[in-house]
């Protein structure tokens, strides 16, 4: 069956996954001049690894576009006024990355509970030094921003007999078997004070920027661990460094940062109470294949006139 909707793929280079688009009318390009002609006919834009600036420059040219899909789940670096104000549908890669990020959170919890850093250090030094470890069963995990990633985190820690609390913009009316209690975002300090592990999974918006700052760190237990797999600026990094260096909290596990890549010599590299991942906790061997398969399923729905999944509220940013 002939596909009717030409796709403009914005990419910084060629990826093997583009072969999966062979049955679709598509053009892959990475600069305005190369994209301009195809952009006049495209009804779909796939923002694969292209930049926000490229998309914005092409936006005026692509007059027939009705749908933009972002490979990424985070959209804080993508939205611009013309796109937000337009009737064009925007979807994202929400769900593709959730399982692996949920696993990273569980790994980070076990890393601190069992003191793996100490084990590795002693093993390397050939030191036999028995020590006590913590059992995570019965401990409390607080999830800031209970969406797809938060739900996958809850699934995994609940299976380990941990208590789960969560914040959500709209507290659900029905119960969730994974979550003991929901809090509104403005009640987050009340929740944080009860938690052994605080997991940030929220998207970055004006409301969530620096959601965790000095007041939140002051509300935490001295044994608390902060884990960020959402967006870097959700945590005030300067406040985090103050809490870590003063040992006001036990530690932090970070996959995302306020400024990436984290520059050489940054204090976070040097702190013993930090587990640092260079924004790759969701980079499984097939994550790009999964991302493309999601787009192809969406494209099939678009061709059939069926409702798309992962539609973004462009004003809210998620």
N, C-alpha and C positions, 0 to 999 in steps of 0.2 A: 504494500500500500504506500502510495506516494506521500511523503511528509510535506505539509503545507507551510510550515513556519520556519523561515531561515533563522539560524542562530549565529550571533556574533560572539565569538569566544575571546575574551580579553585575557592575555597571558603574557608573562615576562619571557617565556621560552617555550620550547616544544616538550610536552610530556607524553609518555607512552599511552596514557589514558585517553588521549585524543583519538586514538584508533577506535575507541568505543563509540565515537560519534559518526562513524563512516556511513551509516544508513540515514543520517540526518543532513539536510542542506546546511552547511556551516562554513564559517571562515574564522581562522585563528589569526590574531594579529596583536601587536604590542605597542603600536604608536598610531597617532591620529591619522597621518597620511596613508598608512597601509590599511586602516580600518574604514576610512571615509566612504568609499564606494559601496562596500558591503553593508555599511551601517545604514545606508538609505533604504535598503530593502528589508533589513532585519526586523523581525517582530519579537525576538527573544534575545536578551543579552545574558551570557553566562560569564560572570566575573570569576575567573579561575584563579589566576595569580597576577592579574593586572592591577594597576593602582587606582585609587580613588580619583586622582587627578585625570587619568585617562578616561575613566567613565564619565566624569563631569564634562570634559571637553567634547566628548562624543554625544552627550545627551541631546544637544540641540540639533545635531545632524540626524540622529536616529528617530525620525519623526513617526515611524510606524511601530515602534516598540510598545508592547503591551505588558511585558513581564521581564523583570530582572531577577536573576538567581545568583546569590553569593555562595561560593563554595564554603566560606567560613561561617561560623555560627555568630561570632562577635561582629557587631555592625557599627561600633562607635567611631571607627575610622572611615566609614563608608558614606554615611548620610550627608547630603548637602541640600540646601533649601529647595532647589528646583525639583529634585527627586521626591523630597518629602511632600511638597505641595501638589505634585502631579497625581493623576488617577492610576498611574502604572503600578501593577502589583509587584511587591518585593518579597522574595522568599529567601531562606538561608539554609545552612547545612546543619541546623539543630538536630541532634539525635545521633549523628554519625560519630561524634567524638565522646559521647556520654559514658559508654561502658568502660573505655580505657581510662578515662579520668576518674571514674568511680573506683577502679582498681588502684590507681595511683594514691588516692586518698586512703584507702585501706592499708596500702603498703607504708604510707607515711605514718599512720597511727601505730602500726606494728614496729616501725623503725624506732620511734621514740619510746614506746612501751617496753620494748625488749633491749633498748640501748645498743642497737647494732653498730653504731659508730665506735663505742667502747670495745665491742667484740672484735671488730676488724682491727682496731688500733693494737689491742693486746695480741691478737694473732700475728700481726706483722712484726711486733716486738718480741715474739716468742715468750710472752708473759702468761703464766697460769694464775688467774686472779678471779675466783668465783665472786659473783655479786647477785643481788636480788633484781628481779624483773617484775613488771606490772602485768596483771591480767586485765584485758580490755573488757571482758564480759561485765556488764553492769555499769560501765562508765557511760558518760553522756556526750553525745555529738550534737552540736548545734549547727544547722545549715542556714546560711544567710542567702536567701534567694532560692526558693524551692521550685525549680523548673525541671527540665529534662536531666541535667547533670545532677542536680540535687537529689532527684528521685533515684538515680542510679547509685549515688553515694548511700542513700538511705537503705536501698536494697541490700547492699553489701555489708554495711555495719549492723543492720538489724539481724542479718543472718549470723553475726558474731555475738548475738545477745547484748548488743549495746542499746541504750536508750537514745531515741532520736527526737530532737526538738527542731523547729524550723520557723523562719520568717517567710511570709508571702504577702505580696501587695494586697491581694484580695483573699482573706482567710476563707477557706472552703467551708460550705455549710455542712457537707457530709464528712464523715470520719475517714481518715486514711489509715489503713492497717499498719503502715510503716512509721507513722509520726504520732508520738504521744500527745504533743500539743503544738498548735500554731500560734505565732505571735505576729502582730503587725510590725512593719519595719521600724516604726518609732518606738516599739517596745523591745528593740534588740538588746539593749543593755541588761534588761531584766532576764532575758534568755541567756545572754553571754555569761552572766554571773553564775549560772548553774552548770556550765559546760566544762568538760575536760578537754574537748577538741572543738575548735570553732572552724568551720569550713566555709569559705567564701566561694559561691558559685554564681553570684549575681552578674547580670550584664552591666556594662558601664553606661550610666545615664547621669544627668545632672543631680538626680536624687541619690544615686549610689556612689558617686565620686567621694572618696575619703570617708566612706560609711564606717570604716574602722579606723579610729584615730585615738588621740590620747585618752579621751573619756571612756572609750570602749576598752582600751588596754587596762585602765585603772579599775574597771569593773570585773576583769578576769581573775580567776584563781591564779596564784603564783605557780601552780603546776600545769596551767593550760598550755596547749599547743595550737597555733594558728596555721591553717592550711589554705592556700589560695590557688584554685584552679579555674577561677572565673576570669576577671580582668585585673591587670596590675593596679591601676589607680583606685580601685575599690578600697584598697588599704593605703593609708597615708604612710609612705615608706619612711619618712623621717621619724614619725611617731613609733613605727615598728622598730626602727634601729634603737631608739631611746629605750623601749621596753626590753629589747633583747640584750643590750649592753649592760643595762642596770639589773638584769636577771629578774625583772618583774614578772615575766612569764617563762615557762620552761623552754619553749622553742618555736620554730616556724618551719614549715615545709612549703616552698614556693615554686610554682611552675611559670608564673607570670609576674611582671615587674612594671613599675611606673615608666621606666625608660629601657627599651630593648634595642640591641643587645646590652646586657649589663656590662659596663666598661671594666677593663682589667684594673685590678687594684681596688675595686669597690669593696667596702667593708663586709658586705654580705658573703663574699667568697671566704672570708677569714674567720667568721664566727663559728665556734664549735657547736652552737645550739641551732644551727640552720641546716636544713636539707634543701639543696638547690638543684632544680631541673631547668635547663635552658629552653623553656617553652616547647617541650617536645613530649610531654607526658601522654599525649594522644597520638603520637606518630608511630602507629603500628605499621607492620610491613605492607598492609593493604589499605591504609586509610584513604589514599587518593582514589583507589578503585571504588571503595565504598562511597566516597563523595560523588564520583561520577555516576555510579549506579543510582544514587538518590536523585540526581538531576534527570537521568533518563526516565525514571518512574514519573517524575514531575512533568517532564515533557510529554509523556504519553497521556497523562491526565489533561494537560493543556490542549493537545491535539483533539481529544475527545470532548472537550468542553466541560470536563469534570472539575470540581473545586480542587484547588491546589492545597497541598499541606504546607505547614511552616510559614503561613502568611504573616508577615511582620507588620506590627502597628508602627508605622514610620514616625509618628509623633512621639511615641513612647520610646522607640529605639530597640524594641525586641518583640 
